[in-house]
Amino acid sequence: MTVAAQVRADVERNRTAIVAAAIALLGQSPNASMQQIAQAAGVNRATLYRHFTNREQLLTALHEAVLADTAALSSQLPAEGPVVPALRAYLDDAITIGERYRFILMYRRTDPGLFEAEARATAPVVRAIRRAQQQGEIDGRLDPVFASGQLAMLVIGAVGLVERGAMTLDDARVQAQVALGNAIVPR
């Protein structure tokens, strides 16, 4: 491996360690300092600041990680067959992602720079909902983008209830599934 390749590998390894440490630490202590994040990542503060010049940049990178995980999950929705069972599985998996990144879900979600990335990440969900409507599985009166947004709100609501100790993660999953059935499946 060349020296340049080794340096690039070190840079990528440090960035990955910082992001992983931030996810773990902020999940436990949302107000953790940049110094604490650097320590948890096993890097010095200068290294952290070379990658992220401020907390806002780090949080944006974490939000991008949430969207990447969401895009990977939504891309697994099947293109054929019944949709509602796939959406139920998607909801459970999305709640798992939400629990991992709960500090970001509870953080402001109004960054216009991330709206397009959110739309791309959830586009397969919108397509699946349209297909379910064509198959009669989901109420055709619902706008598919709205229904997709409702799924996202179920995830945020479930994670928020767990975060504040109002219910367990398992109970929140059950309630989200009930709400999903009541909200979008025709009666």
N, C-alpha and C positions, 0 to 999 in steps of 0.2 A: 504494500500500500504506500502510495506517495505521501509526502509530508502534507501536501494540500488536502488530499483525501482524508488523512488522519485528523487534520484540523476540522474539516467539515463534519466528520463523524463525531468529534468531541462536541462541536457546537450543537449538533442535532441531539446528541445524548443529553447535554445540559438542558436544552429547551424541553425535551420530553420529561426529564426529571422534575423540572420546575412546574410544568403543567400538572403532572401526576401529583406532586406534593401539594400544589395549590388546591386541586380537587379534594384530596383527602383532608387537608388541614382546614380549608374553608367550610367543608361539610360538617366538621366538628365545632369550629370556632369561626363564624363568618367575619369577625372583626380582627382576625389574625393579621399581624403586621407583615410588611414585605420582608423584614429581617427574619421573622419566624418562618416564612415560606422558604426563604433562601436556606435557612438551617435545615428545614425538613427535606429540602431537595439535595442537600449535601454540597451546596455551592456557596460561594461568598456573595455578599450583597452586590458587589460590583458586577459579578457575572449575571445575576438576576436582572440588574438594571441595563446591562448591555442588550438583553433580550426584550425587556419590557421597561420602558423609561418611566412608567408610573403604574399605579394600581389599575387605573382605567384601561390601559392597554392590556394588562394581564386579564382583567375581567372580560374584555372583548375577545381575547384568545380563548378563554374558557367557554364563552357563549358560542363561539365558532365550533368548539369541540362538541358541545351539546348538539348543535345543528348537524354536524358531520355524523354523529351517532344516530340522530333522528333520521337523516337521509338514508343511512345504511339500513336502518330498520324498515323504513317505509318502502324502500326499493324491494324488499322481500315479499311484499303483498302479492298474492298470485294474480295473474292476468286472466285466469279462467276459474270457473267453479263458484261455489257459494262465497259471498263476500262477508256477510255478518260474522260467521265464525272466525274468519281471518282478522276482521277488525277487533273482535274481542281479544284474540291473542295479541294483536298489535297494541291494544290498550294496556294489557298486563305488562308487556315488554316496555312500553313507553313509560309506565309508572316506575319500573325498575330504573330506567335511564333518569327519570325525574328525581328519584330518590338519590341517585348518585350525584346529581348536579343540583340538589335542592337549593343551595345557596344562590345559584344563578336564576332559578325559577322564581325565587322570592325577591330577586334584585330587579331593578327597573327593566322593562321590556319595551322601551320606547325608542331605541336607537334606530333611526331610519336606515342607517347603513346595513343593518341586519335584516330588514324586512324582506328584501329580495332573496336573501339566503334562506330565510324561513319559508318563503313561498316555494322555493325550489325543493327544500327538504320535505315539504308536505304535499307536493304535487302528486306523487303516487297515491296518497290517501284520497285526494280529491277525485282522481281517476277511478279508484276503487269504489268510491261512494256513487259516482255517476253510473258505473256498471251495476252496482247493487240496485239502484233506482230502476234501471232498464229491466232488471230481472225481478222486480217487485219485492225485493228484500228490505228496502228502505223507502220511507215516505217520499214520493216524487215531488211533493210541494216544497221540500227543503232545498235550499241552495247548497250545492255540494261544498262550496268554500266555507259557508257558515257551519255546516255539519262537521267539516274538518276542524274548524276553530273550536267547536264544542268538544271534540275529542281532546284537543290541546287544553282546554279549560278544565276538563275532567282530570287530566293529569296534574295540572297546577293545583287544583282544588284538593285532590287526594294527598299530594305531597305537602301542601300547606297544613292540612289537618294533622298529618303525622308530625310535622315539624313543631307544631305548637302543643303536641301531646293530647289532642282531642280524640284520637283513635289510633289503633295499631295499623301498621302497613297492610296486613292481611284484611282487616276490616275496611280500610280505605279502598282496597282493590275490589272487594265485594260490592261496596256502595257505588263505585264507579261503573261496575258492570251493570248494576240495576239501573243506574241513571242512563247509561248508554242504551239499554233496551227501551226505556221509557221515552227517551228523547228522539230516537231516529228510526226505530223499527215500527212499521205500521201495526195498528191494533186491529 
